[in-house]
């Protein structure tokens, strides 16, 4: 299997979400991983109905870590913080970014199928399918103020520039078609605590870009940062600052945001990481989907440094989120 079918979909574009090997020269799984069957895949094979999604019944009562794997087409489910394999959602098409709402419902951008799938905490069948016809959705985020779901589209089927769309209350069809001349392809996104949305992406010259959709605004605006980002990754509000990942350095930079500007407030080094695409900040820790190492690393946040835990069992993980038990 090739590193990702998405690369073919986008007609040769150097797609940061899936063709990291081509872009950065660092995203092949670690030695042996390309041919070995991941431990969780072996666990799936042991199930009596291995072709279908499954999850251990008791796992639904605990916090769960979801990890999307773009090559296997699965979203693996682990107990959190234990990191024990508890199940998998199978049959996806090039899944990428993930996010979660206040009820613990998990959204997975099903990139190859041009839709976003919503799962209840511990559920194995989607409770909603949000269509995103003609686009390759990559990132998502839920507005804590309204429950709206933002989705970042990398590009169209015909390799035209991507956009940002909003699903009101995470339902129905998307509203708005938000674009900005500064950005050609959109990667990941995140709301802050006031309902302002930030999305990173690539310019037409494949340089990093960051845009903002302020609460109530009708257009995206470019945001200037005083810290260069080599290869954009995750975007998440950490409660105080906007955290933005740089895949080229495996560093999360924290920015104090003002109108159209971000001032560097600190940096979190993901020691030992290879190619972290999306990260997720949760309870003093940050989890990173490391497509280069075929695992999920866990680091102290914001301290960073060496990983305090490594969760194995993936192949080319891109998305990661944590759903809290209710």
N, C-alpha and C positions, 0 to 999 in steps of 0.2 A: 504494500500500500504506500502511496506517495505521502510526503509530509502533510499534505492537506488537499482535499478536492477544491477548497475555496480558491486556491491560486489559479486553477484552471478556469473557474467561473469568472474571475475578474480579468481574464485575457492578458495574463502576463504581468499585471501590476505587482509590485513588491509589497505584498500584503502583510503588515506587521502582525495581524491577528493570527496568521496561520503559516506563512512562509518565512518564519524567522530565520531558518537556515540560509535561505537565499539572500535575505536582507542583511543579517548580522553575522552570518557564518558561525552561529553558535547555538542553533536550536535543535540539532539532532539529539535524541535521547542519549543518555550516558552509555558508555561502552556496554554492549550486551543487551541493552533495552530494545534495540530495533528488532531483534529476532526473538527475544524471550517473551513469553506470554505473561502479562502483568498479574500479580497475585489476585487482584480482585476479579480479573477475567477468569482465572481458574475457579474462583469461588462461584461465579455465575454459572460456569459449566457444571458445577456440582448440583445445581438446583434441578429439581425434577422437570421444570418447565423453563429451561435455560434461555429460550428465545424471547421471553417476556420480562418486563420489569418486575422487580421484587424488592421487598424490604422486610427485615425482621420486625415482627409485630411489637416487640418490647421497645424497639428503637424510637417509635413515635412519641414516647413519653420523655425523651431527652432532647437536648439541643443537637442539631444536625449540621454537619458540614457538607455542602454540595460542591462537587468539582466537575466541570464540563471537560470532556476530552474530544477534541476536534477530529482525531483520526479514528477512534473506535466508535464514535457516534453515541457515546454514553454520557450520562451524568452520574458519577459515583456518589454514594451517600455514606458518610462516616459519622460515628458518634463524635461529639465535640465537648470537651477538649481531648477525650481519650484517643481519638484517631482510629477507632476500630471500624473495619469495613462492615457496614450494615445492610447494603443493598445497592441497587443501580437502576436508573431509568434508561432503558435501551431504545434503539430505533430512531435516534435523533439524526439530523443531517448537519454535520459540521458545527456543533454547538460552540458558542464563544462565551460572551460575558453573561454574568448572572447578577441578580439583585433580589431584594426581599422587602416585603411591606410590613406594616406594624402588626399584622395578624400572623406573621410567619409564613405567608404564602411566598413561594419562590418562583421567580421569572427567569427563563432561560432563552437567550436569543438563539433561535434555531436557524442559523445563518443560511445554510444550504437550501432550506425550505421556505425562506422569506416569510417567517412568522416568529412570534414570541409565544412560548408556552408557559402557562401558569399552573403550578402544582401546590396543593395544600401541604402543610407540614407533614412529612412522612408519607405523602400520597405517591402513587405510582402511575396514575392516569391524569392527564391534564384536566383541570377544571375549567380552563378557558384557552382558546387559541386565538391570538390576536394577529390578524393578517397584516402583512407589510409587503404587498404585492409589488414585484419589480425591483426590490431592493435587497441588499445584503445587510441585515441588522447585526450589529456587533456588540454594542453596549446598552445598558439600561440603568435606570435609577428611579426610585419612587419618591415623590415629593412628600415630606412629612407633614406639610401644611394642608394639602388637598387630597392626597392619595393618587394624584395623576402619575402616570408612568411615562417617562421620557425614554426614547430609543434613538440611538445614533446609528445611522446607516452609512456604511463605508462607501458604497457606490451603487449604481443601478446595474441591471443585467447587461445593458449595452455600454458599460464602462463610463457612464456619465457621472458627474460629481454626486456625492452623497448628500445627506441632509440630516436634520434632527426633527423628529415628529413627537407629538404628545398624544397619549391615549387618556382621555378624561376619565378619572376614577378607575383607570386601568381596565377600561371596557371599550367595546365597539371598534369603530374605525378611527385611525389617527386624525387629529386635527392639526392644521398648520403645516407648513412646509418651510422650515427655518434653515436658511443658508446664509453664508457670508463669503464675499470674494476672497477673503484671506485663507479659506479652508476649502480643499477639494475633496478629501476623504476624511470621514469622522470615525474615531475609534471608541473611546470609553467616555462615560459621563458620570456626574454626581451632583446631587442637590445639596445646598447648605441648609442650615437650620431655619432660614428665612424664606425658603422657596425659590432661591436663585439657582439656576442650573448652569454648570460649567461642563464643557466638552472639549476634549483634545482631539487632535487629528493631524493631517498633513496638508501642507500647501501644495500648489501645483508643481513646485520644485522639490517635493518630498521632504521639506523641512518641517519641524514641529510647529504646531499652532495651537492656540487656546482661545476659545470663544465663550461668551456668557449670554444666557437668556435670562435677564432680570425678571423677577416676579412681576407679572402684568405687562411686560414688554411684548412687542409684536415683531421684533427683529433681533438677531444675534449681533453682538458687538465683540470685536477683537480685544483680547486682554494681553497687556505687556507684562512680562516677568523679568526680574533682574537676575535670574539664574538660567543659563542655557539648559535646554532639555534636548538630549541627543536623539532619543527614540521614545516617544510617548507611550505610557502604559496606563495604569489605573488612575482614577480620579475619585476622591472621596473626601467628604468633610469629616474632620476628626473631632469635632466639638469646639475647636478654637480656630483652626487653620484649614486651608485647602491643601490636601495631600495629593501630590502628582508623582507618579512613578516614571523613572527613566530606565528603560530596558538596557540601554547601552552601558550603564554603570551599576545597575541593580541597586539604585538608591531611590528613596522616597523623599522628595523635597517638600517642605511645608512652607506655605505662603500665607502671610497676613494680607487679606484682600481689601482693597479700596476700589473706588470707581475706575474701572478699566485698567487696574494695575494690581500686581501681586509682588509683595516685598518678601524676600527670603527670611524665614523665621527659624529655620533649622533643617537638618537632614538626618535621615535614618538609613544607615547602610545595611543592606540585606546580605550579611557576610556569608560567603560560600554559594550564593545563588548563581545561576547560569543565565536564565532568560525569563524573568518574571513578567508576565503580561498583566493580568489583573491581580490586585491584592484586596484584602478585606481586613479592616481594623475592627477588633472586637475585644473589649474588656482588657485593655493593657497589653494586647498582643496584636501582631499583624501577620496574616496568613498570605502567602504568595504562591500562585499557580506557576510553577517553574517548568515551562515546557522544555527547557534545555536539559534539566536533570530528571524529568519524568516523575516529579513528585510535588508535594506541597510543603513548603518550609514554614516554620513558625518562629517568629522573632519577637523579642520584647519591643513594645512601642511606647514612646518614641526612641528608646535607647538604641535599638538595633544591635549590630555586632554579630556574633555567631548565633546560628539558629539554636533554639532551645528544644526543638522537636522537628522531626521530618516524618511526613505521612506518605508512605509509598503505595503503589498499586495503580497508578495512572500510566498513560502512554505519552500523549502530548496534551497536557492539561493547559487550558487557557483561562477559564472562568472559575471564580470561587466566591462563595457567600456562606453565611451562617444563618440558619433559621432557628429562632428560639422557641422552645416548647412552651405551650400556654396551659 
